[in-house]
């Protein structure tokens, strides 16, 4: 129960190529690369906007008492 030899990996690679085909594997590789690049760009943009963004305003008691609240559990079903 050790690692597989090179012949095992070559057989697995051959089976994968036969099942999926080289074109689909090439497309899958480019899609994965594009997704990783997009993720890195998003993380870079997110870090830049987080540093310059202002924090949200604090909610005060006056803004929460403007609207009446409804206690859902207090209602009885008919």
C-alpha positions in Angstrom: 0.0 0.0 0.0 2.5 2.6 -1.1 2.5 5.1 -3.9 1.8 4.0 -7.4 4.5 3.5 -9.9 4.9 5.5 -13.1 3.1 2.8 -15.1 0.0 3.1 -12.9 -0.2 6.9 -13.5 0.3 6.5 -17.2 -2.6 4.0 -17.4 -4.8 6.3 -15.4 -3.8 9.2 -17.7 -4.6 7.1 -20.8 -8.0 6.2 -19.4 -8.8 9.8 -18.6 -7.8 11.0 -22.1 -9.9 8.2 -23.6 -13.0 9.1 -21.5 -12.9 12.9 -21.8 -10.9 13.5 -24.9 -8.0 16.0 -25.4 -10.2 18.9 -26.5 -12.4 18.8 -23.4 -9.4 18.4 -21.1 -7.7 21.5 -22.8 -10.9 23.5 -22.4 -11.3 22.4 -18.8 -7.7 23.5 -18.1 -8.2 27.0 -19.7 -11.4 27.4 -17.8 -9.7 26.6 -14.5 -6.9 29.0 -15.3 -9.4 31.8 -16.1 -11.2 31.2 -12.9 -8.1 31.3 -10.8 -7.0 34.6 -12.6 -10.5 36.1 -12.0 -10.3 35.1 -8.4 -6.9 36.7 -7.9 -8.1 39.9 -9.7 -11.2 40.0 -7.5 -9.2 39.6 -4.3 -6.8 42.4 -5.5 -9.8 44.7 -6.3 -11.5 43.8 -3.0 -8.5 44.7 -1.0 -8.1 48.0 -2.7 -11.8 49.0 -2.2 -11.8 47.8 1.4 -8.9 50.1 2.3 -10.6 53.2 0.8 -14.2 52.4 1.8 -15.9 54.4 4.7 -17.4 52.3 7.5 -21.2 52.2 7.6 -23.1 54.7 9.8 -24.0 53.6 13.2 -27.7 52.8 13.8 -29.2 54.8 16.6 -32.3 54.2 18.7 -34.2 57.0 16.9 -34.1 55.2 13.5 -35.3 51.9 14.9 -38.3 53.3 16.7 -39.8 55.1 13.7 -41.6 52.0 12.4 -44.0 49.9 14.5 -42.9 46.4 15.1 -45.2 43.4 14.8 -44.8 40.5 17.3 -45.4 37.5 15.1 -45.6 35.0 18.0 -48.3 37.1 19.7 -50.8 36.6 16.9 -53.3 33.8 17.2 -54.4 31.7 14.3 -58.1 31.5 13.7 
